[in-house]
Amino acid sequence: MIRRSAALPFLLPALLAACGSPAAPTQTSAGTAEAGLPDGFSAALVAEAARGGTAGTLRAQAATCPTQLALPYGQNGLDTGLYWYSKGESGALGGVGCKARSDGAAMTGYYDPAKPVMVFVHGWQNGSTVAGVRDNFYFSEASRNVADAWIDAGWNVALYQWTQLADDEGTAGAPYHSQAKIWTPTYTYQDTYGRTQSINMRYRTPGGTYSTAGMPTVSAGQLFYTAYKSALSQWTYAGTEGVRVMGHSLGAQMALAMTEKAYADTGLSAAKRPRRVVLADPYWTPASAGYGNSYAFLSPDVNPAARSARIAQTLKGQGVAVEWIKSSRVNDLGGDNNTGMAKFVSRTEIFPEYVFDLNPASGVARKHSVAPRWYLWSKSFAPAGAVSAANTLSGATTVMNSGVRYDQNGGRSSTTPGDDTFVSATNP
């Protein structure tokens, strides 16, 4: 007789998730099954960001910041903006950043208008404001700050912070509210009692409540573009690298929204428009909105994935290289895989097998956090035929136009991109 362990029913879901089985579907109010991200996923994202550190004794470099540091959150009000980074600016592993000057002037040790620019924008941040955590450039799996090599190579490195806006609740793991703010400042949804609830551009306070005091009257995508345009207003770089923008998770939609505005602005010089847009493990909520949410604000686009695909297609036609790195199953579990877009952009899938975590939430969150950090680190190594930060613009365009995707087949067990190899596969 085989004795069945009492723990087996509880271990099985975690083991299945670790082996790649989809999350169990959740029930909508209408009774239809809808997939969702694992319970606790947003909390796991906050914990992962916290591993980068946001506290510590500020060093001499931080004292030279002429504006304000991104640490800590105030007790009241909203902080958004583009923050330039320098090496060793604080005792924190991930650094804190110095807010860009509104006039775009140089900032010693942080920003030089004569250098190329890399801008990173984070995604969903549910719970980060209360925790006092900001996203950063620290790759905890490899114990390194992946922005340092870019700074050493003569780049300006920035992170666009919209944490308090992106810190909004999700439904069954789907961040409908934070996502809507990217595209519209006037989002509403129907709660379970059929009442209309206004989300608009509310933001989280350090106490955990939502505030509308002084909230923006434009979308987060517009806020990003406004900050970007002013930060680069005195930018004089004339080389071939230009500007690269990378968005992680929901931040991929932010990167596309901002770049679309840059190309639509006839008053912005062509040199200041991003030449490459990197989608680091991008996320889109399900193709059909659930739980009283709606995509009506995206009309004529039917959903966020379609909006993103349309923008990416237009940008590609304008000479922009659009690069997509997949490192987790966030869309497989509770989102939209956007297969239409995958067919015409540069798409590479990496498999961070060094992340062995049987917890469904933290395992997915940790792999989800790998993509932007792997990409930044890849600049230190020769390109391996797939998406790589070390590719020239021409090389990135060639990969994008290859008509295939690239899957990692070597180096899966090590954090470094230096031993990664890839094979082509059917796209998408």
C-alpha positions as CSV (number, residue, x, y, z in Angstrom):
1,M,0.0,0.0,0.0
2,I,1.3,3.4,-0.9
3,R,0.9,6.1,1.8
4,R,-0.1,9.4,0.3
5,S,1.6,12.4,2.0
6,A,-0.8,15.0,3.5
7,A,1.4,17.7,2.1
8,L,1.0,16.5,-1.5
9,P,-2.1,18.5,-2.4
10,F,-0.3,21.7,-1.3
11,L,3.0,20.9,-3.0
12,L,1.5,19.9,-6.3
13,P,0.4,23.4,-7.6
14,A,3.9,24.8,-6.8
15,L,5.6,21.9,-8.5
16,L,3.4,22.2,-11.6
17,A,4.0,26.0,-11.8
18,A,7.8,25.4,-11.5
19,C,7.6,22.9,-14.3
20,G,5.7,25.2,-16.6
21,S,2.1,24.3,-16.1
22,P,-0.4,27.2,-16.4
23,A,-1.8,28.8,-13.3
24,A,-5.3,27.6,-12.2
25,P,-8.0,29.8,-13.8
26,T,-10.0,32.2,-11.6
27,Q,-13.7,32.8,-12.0
28,T,-15.1,36.1,-13.2
29,S,-18.3,37.4,-11.9
30,A,-20.0,36.0,-15.0
31,G,-18.8,32.6,-14.1
32,T,-16.4,32.2,-17.0
33,A,-12.8,31.0,-16.4
34,E,-10.1,33.6,-16.8
35,A,-6.4,32.9,-16.2
36,G,-4.5,35.0,-13.7
37,L,-1.0,35.6,-12.4
38,P,-0.2,33.6,-9.2
39,D,-1.5,35.0,-6.0
40,G,1.1,37.2,-4.4
41,F,2.9,38.0,-7.7
42,S,2.8,41.8,-7.1
43,A,4.2,41.3,-3.6
44,A,7.0,39.1,-5.0
45,L,7.9,41.9,-7.5
46,V,8.2,44.4,-4.7
47,A,10.4,41.9,-2.8
48,E,12.6,41.4,-5.8
49,A,13.1,45.1,-6.3
50,A,13.9,45.5,-2.6
51,R,16.8,43.1,-3.1
52,G,18.4,45.8,-5.1
53,G,18.4,48.1,-2.0
54,T,17.2,51.6,-1.7
55,A,18.7,52.7,1.6
56,G,22.1,53.3,2.9
57,T,24.6,56.1,3.6
58,L,24.8,58.5,0.7
59,R,28.3,59.0,-0.6
60,A,30.0,62.1,-1.8
61,Q,28.7,61.7,-5.4
62,A,25.1,62.0,-4.2
63,A,25.9,65.3,-2.5
64,T,26.6,66.8,-5.9
65,C,23.0,66.2,-7.1
66,P,21.7,69.7,-7.9
67,T,18.0,68.8,-7.9
68,Q,16.7,65.9,-5.8
69,L,17.5,62.3,-5.1
70,A,14.9,59.6,-5.7
71,L,15.0,58.6,-2.0
72,P,12.8,58.6,0.0
73,Y,9.1,59.1,-0.9
74,G,7.6,62.1,0.7
75,Q,4.7,61.8,3.1
76,N,2.5,63.7,0.7
77,G,2.3,64.5,-3.0
78,L,3.4,62.7,-6.1
79,D,6.9,62.2,-7.4
80,T,7.4,61.2,-11.0
81,G,10.4,62.0,-13.2
82,L,13.5,61.0,-15.1
83,Y,16.4,60.3,-12.8
84,W,20.0,60.1,-14.0
85,Y,22.3,57.6,-12.4
86,S,26.0,57.5,-11.5
87,K,28.3,54.8,-10.2
88,G,28.6,54.4,-6.5
89,E,26.3,57.3,-5.7
90,S,25.0,55.7,-2.5
91,G,25.6,52.8,-0.2
92,A,22.6,51.1,-1.7
93,L,23.3,48.4,-4.2
94,G,20.8,49.8,-6.7
95,G,21.6,53.4,-6.3
96,V,19.1,56.2,-5.9
97,G,19.4,58.5,-9.0
98,C,19.4,62.3,-9.3
99,K,16.4,64.0,-10.9
100,A,17.0,65.5,-14.4
101,R,17.1,69.3,-14.6
102,S,14.0,70.8,-16.2
103,D,16.2,72.9,-18.4
104,G,18.2,69.9,-19.6
105,A,21.5,71.3,-18.5
106,A,24.6,69.1,-17.7
107,M,24.8,67.5,-14.2
108,T,28.4,66.7,-13.2
109,G,28.8,63.0,-12.5
110,Y,25.2,62.2,-13.7
111,Y,24.5,63.6,-17.1
112,D,26.6,64.9,-20.0
113,P,24.7,66.3,-23.0
114,A,27.5,65.1,-25.3
115,K,27.0,61.4,-24.5
116,P,24.4,58.8,-25.8
117,V,21.4,58.0,-23.7
118,M,19.8,54.8,-22.3
119,V,16.5,55.3,-20.6
120,F,14.8,52.5,-18.5
121,V,11.2,52.7,-17.4
122,H,9.7,50.3,-14.9
123,G,6.4,48.5,-14.8
124,W,3.7,47.6,-12.2
125,Q,4.7,48.6,-8.7
126,N,1.7,47.5,-6.5
127,G,2.9,47.8,-2.9
128,S,6.2,49.6,-3.6
129,T,5.2,53.0,-2.2
130,V,4.4,51.6,1.3
131,A,7.5,49.5,1.2
132,G,9.6,52.5,0.2
133,V,11.0,50.6,-2.8
134,R,12.0,52.0,-6.2
135,D,13.0,49.9,-9.2
136,N,16.7,50.1,-9.9
137,F,19.5,48.6,-12.0
138,Y,20.7,45.9,-9.5
139,F,20.7,42.4,-10.9
140,S,20.3,40.4,-7.6
141,E,20.7,37.0,-9.3
142,A,24.2,38.1,-10.3
143,S,25.0,40.5,-7.5
144,R,25.9,43.4,-9.8
145,N,24.7,46.8,-10.9
146,V,24.2,46.4,-14.6
147,A,24.1,50.2,-15.2
148,D,27.8,50.5,-14.3
149,A,29.2,49.1,-17.5
150,W,27.1,51.6,-19.6
151,I,28.3,54.5,-17.5
152,D,31.9,53.3,-17.8
153,A,31.4,53.1,-21.6
154,G,30.4,56.7,-21.8
155,W,26.6,56.5,-21.7
156,N,24.1,58.6,-19.8
157,V,21.8,56.2,-17.9
158,A,18.4,57.1,-16.6
159,L,15.3,55.5,-15.0
160,Y,11.9,57.1,-15.4
161,Q,10.1,56.7,-12.1
162,W,6.3,56.6,-12.0
163,T,6.1,54.3,-9.0
164,Q,3.2,56.0,-7.2
165,L,1.0,55.9,-10.3
166,A,2.0,52.4,-11.2
167,D,1.3,51.4,-7.6
168,D,-2.3,50.4,-8.0
169,E,-4.2,47.3,-7.2
170,G,-4.7,44.5,-9.7
171,T,-7.6,42.1,-10.2
172,A,-6.7,38.4,-10.3
173,G,-3.1,39.5,-10.8
174,A,-4.0,41.7,-13.8
175,P,-2.9,45.4,-13.4
176,Y,-5.8,47.0,-15.3
177,H,-5.7,50.3,-13.4
178,S,-2.0,51.0,-13.7
179,Q,-2.0,50.0,-17.4
180,A,-4.9,52.3,-18.2
181,K,-3.0,55.3,-16.7
182,I,-0.4,54.8,-19.4
183,W,-2.9,55.7,-22.1
184,T,-5.6,57.9,-20.5
185,P,-5.9,60.2,-17.4
186,T,-9.7,59.5,-17.0
187,Y,-10.1,55.8,-16.5
188,T,-13.2,54.3,-14.8
189,Y,-14.4,50.8,-14.2
190,Q,-17.5,49.0,-12.8
191,D,-17.0,47.3,-9.4
192,T,-18.7,44.1,-8.4
193,Y,-21.8,46.0,-7.4
194,G,-22.1,47.7,-10.8
195,R,-21.0,51.0,-9.5
196,T,-18.7,53.3,-11.6
197,Q,-15.4,53.8,-9.8
198,S,-13.0,56.5,-11.0
199,I,-9.3,55.6,-11.1
200,N,-8.1,58.5,-13.2
201,M,-4.5,59.4,-12.2
202,R,-4.8,58.6,-8.5
203,Y,-1.5,57.7,-6.9
204,R,-0.5,55.7,-3.8
205,T,0.8,57.5,-0.7
206,P,3.4,56.1,1.8
207,G,0.5,55.3,4.1
208,G,-1.0,53.0,1.5
209,T,-4.1,55.1,0.6
210,Y,-4.8,56.6,-2.8
211,S,-4.7,60.3,-3.3
212,T,-6.1,62.6,-6.0
213,A,-4.7,65.8,-4.7
214,G,-2.7,67.5,-7.4
215,M,-3.0,64.4,-9.6
216,P,-1.9,64.8,-13.3
217,T,-4.4,65.7,-15.9
218,V,-2.5,63.9,-18.6
219,S,-1.6,60.2,-19.1
220,A,1.6,58.6,-17.7
221,G,2.8,58.1,-21.2
222,Q,2.5,61.9,-21.7
223,L,4.2,62.6,-18.4
224,F,7.1,60.4,-19.5
225,Y,7.4,62.2,-22.8
226,T,7.3,65.6,-21.2
227,A,10.1,64.6,-18.8
228,Y,12.1,63.1,-21.6
229,K,11.9,66.1,-23.8
230,S,12.9,68.6,-21.2
231,A,15.8,66.3,-19.9
232,L,17.2,66.1,-23.4
233,S,16.5,69.7,-24.4
234,Q,20.2,70.6,-24.4
235,W,21.4,67.2,-25.7
236,T,24.2,67.7,-28.3
237,Y,25.4,64.1,-28.9
238,A,26.0,63.6,-32.6
239,G,27.2,60.0,-32.8
240,T,25.5,56.9,-34.2
241,E,24.2,55.4,-30.9
242,G,21.6,58.0,-30.2
243,V,18.8,57.3,-27.6
244,R,17.7,53.8,-26.6
245,V,14.6,53.3,-24.5
246,M,13.8,50.1,-22.6
247,G,10.6,49.3,-20.8
248,H,10.0,46.4,-18.4
249,S,6.7,44.6,-18.0
250,L,4.0,47.4,-18.2
251,G,6.9,49.7,-18.8
252,A,7.1,48.3,-22.3
253,Q,3.8,50.0,-23.1
254,M,5.2,53.2,-21.5
255,A,8.3,53.0,-23.8
256,L,6.1,52.6,-26.9
257,A,3.7,55.4,-25.8
258,M,6.6,57.8,-25.1
259,T,8.4,56.9,-28.4
260,E,5.2,57.3,-30.4
261,K,4.9,60.9,-29.0
262,A,8.5,61.6,-29.8
263,Y,7.9,60.8,-33.4
264,A,4.6,62.7,-33.6
265,D,6.2,65.8,-32.2
266,T,7.4,67.9,-35.2
267,G,9.1,70.2,-32.9
268,L,11.5,67.5,-31.6
269,S,14.6,67.1,-33.7
270,A,15.1,63.7,-35.4
271,A,18.3,63.1,-33.5
272,K,16.4,63.2,-30.2
273,R,13.9,60.5,-31.1
274,P,14.7,57.0,-29.8
275,R,16.3,54.8,-32.4
276,R,15.7,51.5,-30.5
277,V,12.9,50.4,-28.2
278,V,13.5,47.4,-26.0
279,L,10.6,45.5,-24.6
280,A,11.9,43.6,-21.6
281,D,9.5,40.8,-20.8
282,P,6.5,43.0,-21.8
283,Y,3.1,42.5,-20.3
284,W,-0.4,43.1,-21.6
285,T,-3.6,42.3,-19.7
286,P,-5.9,39.7,-21.3
287,A,-7.3,40.3,-24.8
288,S,-10.8,40.8,-23.3
289,A,-11.0,42.9,-20.2
290,G,-12.6,41.3,-17.2
291,Y,-13.9,42.2,-13.7
292,G,-15.8,45.3,-14.8
293,N,-12.8,46.8,-16.7
294,S,-13.0,48.0,-20.3
295,Y,-10.7,48.9,-23.1
296,A,-13.0,51.5,-24.6
297,F,-10.4,54.2,-23.9
298,L,-8.2,52.5,-26.5
299,S,-10.6,52.8,-29.4
300,P,-10.1,52.1,-32.3
301,D,-7.6,49.6,-30.9
302,V,-9.4,46.6,-29.3
303,N,-6.9,46.0,-26.4
304,P,-3.5,47.1,-25.1
305,A,-1.7,44.4,-27.1
306,A,-3.3,45.7,-30.3
307,R,-2.4,49.3,-29.4
308,S,1.2,48.3,-28.8
309,A,1.4,46.3,-32.0
310,R,0.1,49.2,-34.1
311,I,2.6,51.6,-32.6
312,A,5.5,49.1,-33.0
313,Q,4.6,48.6,-36.6
314,T,4.6,52.3,-37.3
315,L,7.8,52.9,-35.5
316,K,9.5,50.1,-37.4
317,G,8.4,51.8,-40.6
318,Q,10.1,55.0,-39.3
319,G,13.4,53.2,-38.9
320,V,13.2,52.2,-35.2
321,A,14.5,48.8,-34.1
322,V,12.0,47.2,-31.8
323,E,13.5,44.4,-29.6
324,W,11.6,42.0,-27.4
325,I,13.2,39.8,-24.7
326,K,11.0,37.1,-23.1
327,S,12.3,35.7,-19.8
328,S,9.2,34.5,-18.0
329,R,5.6,33.2,-18.5
330,V,3.7,36.3,-17.3
331,N,1.7,36.5,-20.5
332,D,1.1,32.8,-20.7
333,L,-0.3,32.8,-17.1
334,G,-2.5,35.9,-17.2
335,G,-2.0,38.2,-20.1
336,D,-2.0,38.5,-23.9
337,N,0.9,36.9,-25.8
338,N,0.5,39.5,-28.6
339,T,1.5,37.0,-31.3
340,G,0.6,39.5,-34.0
341,M,3.3,41.9,-32.8
342,A,5.8,39.0,-32.3
343,K,5.8,38.3,-36.0
344,F,7.4,41.6,-37.1
345,V,9.7,42.7,-34.2
346,S,13.0,41.3,-33.0
347,R,12.1,38.5,-30.5
348,T,14.4,36.5,-28.3
349,E,13.5,34.1,-25.5
350,I,16.0,33.5,-22.7
351,F,15.6,30.8,-20.1
352,P,17.1,31.8,-16.7
353,E,17.3,28.2,-15.2
354,Y,19.5,29.5,-12.4
355,V,16.3,30.8,-10.9
356,F,15.0,27.7,-9.2
357,D,12.1,28.7,-7.0
358,L,9.1,26.4,-6.4
359,N,6.9,29.3,-5.2
360,P,4.6,30.1,-8.1
361,A,4.6,33.9,-7.3
362,S,8.3,34.5,-6.5
363,G,9.6,32.1,-9.1
364,V,7.7,33.9,-11.9
365,A,8.5,37.4,-10.5
366,R,12.3,36.6,-10.3
367,K,12.4,35.4,-13.9
368,H,10.3,38.3,-15.0
369,S,12.9,40.7,-13.5
370,V,15.8,39.1,-15.4
371,A,15.0,40.4,-18.9
372,P,15.9,44.1,-18.5
373,R,19.0,43.3,-16.4
374,W,20.2,40.6,-18.8
375,Y,19.8,43.0,-21.7
376,L,21.8,45.7,-20.0
377,W,24.6,43.3,-19.1
378,S,24.7,41.9,-22.6
379,K,26.3,45.1,-23.8
380,S,29.6,43.8,-22.2
381,F,29.8,40.8,-24.5
382,A,29.9,40.1,-28.2
383,P,26.5,39.7,-29.8
384,A,25.4,36.1,-30.2
385,G,23.1,36.4,-33.2
386,A,20.0,37.3,-31.2
387,V,18.8,40.4,-29.4
388,S,21.8,42.0,-27.7
389,A,22.5,45.4,-26.3
390,A,25.9,45.1,-28.0
391,N,24.4,45.0,-31.5
392,T,24.7,48.1,-33.6
393,L,21.5,49.7,-34.8
394,S,22.2,48.0,-38.1
395,G,22.7,44.7,-36.4
396,A,19.5,45.1,-34.3
397,T,17.6,45.9,-37.5
398,T,19.0,42.8,-39.2
399,V,17.9,40.6,-36.3
400,M,14.4,42.3,-36.4
401,N,14.0,41.6,-40.1
402,S,15.2,38.0,-40.0
403,G,11.7,36.7,-39.8
404,V,12.5,34.2,-37.0
405,R,12.7,34.3,-33.2
406,Y,15.8,33.2,-31.3
407,D,15.7,30.8,-28.4
408,Q,18.5,30.4,-25.9
409,N,20.0,26.9,-26.0
410,G,23.3,27.5,-24.2
411,G,24.2,29.3,-21.0
412,R,20.9,28.8,-19.3
413,S,22.3,27.8,-16.0
414,S,24.6,30.8,-15.6
415,T,23.6,34.5,-15.0
416,T,26.1,35.9,-17.4
417,P,25.1,36.6,-21.0
418,G,28.7,35.9,-22.0
419,D,28.2,32.2,-22.5
420,D,24.7,32.4,-24.1
421,T,24.1,30.8,-27.4
422,F,20.9,30.8,-29.5
423,V,19.1,28.9,-32.2
424,S,16.5,30.2,-34.6
425,A,12.9,29.0,-34.2
426,T,9.6,29.5,-35.9
427,N,8.2,33.0,-35.3
428,P,6.3,33.6,-33.0
